[in-house]
Amino acid sequence: MPKANVFNMDGKKVGEIDLSEAIFGIEPNKNVMYDSVKNHLANCRQGTQSALTKGEVSYTTKKPWRQKGTGRARAGYAGSPVWTHGGVAFAPKPRDYSYTLNKKVRRLALKSALSSKAAEENEVIVIDGLKMDEIKTKAFKAFLNSVGAEGKALVITENVNENVIKSARNIPGVTTTTATILSPYMILTSGKLVIDKAALAKIEEVYA
């Protein structure tokens, strides 16, 4: 059964905790994780790219010169794609890149991402009572360093915690989320997972 170290807000180790085998102990499915990350990135695309076709550029339709006898290549229209400033052949137009994945696939991808983290040593860190009495970036950064989560980290709380969010938002590489808003992309692109003990219980309850 996978285990994780438990720390308090002072950065002291206070014990270990068993992680759910059904969520943190499965064999990671790399294909499903790839599909999930690809889906996330596709859904993030704005799809606002646009270019003019040769029928949309503002040029006269008069033939530049006569067809034969000039020694130059044949030309029928100054807005042709082969001319500078002409229209674009197969021009990109605004479109929606988003698509959905099957619910079972999304859940398997999340469990695979969590399991891949749990399989690595000290990548999952559990905090007994993750909270901040005031908004203090320096104090929160010192806390992360004390539990070994310096650098990139994903901080997971049970519910929206304004003090934690605002304390962490100016720390490079550190992002925050709640137990019910998790994605494989967030997990796989983060360094350490810093999880509140109450949030861990909710994760195991919701995704088991």
PyMOL commands that set and color helices and strands:
alter all, ss='L'
color gray80, all
select helices_A, chain A and resi 21-24+30-44+103-119+137-146+162-168+184-188+197-207
alter helices_A, ss='H'
color red, helices_A
select strands_A, chain A and resi 3-7+13-18+124-127+153-157+174-178+192-196
alter strands_A, ss='S'
color yellow, strands_A
deselect
rebuild
show_as cartoon
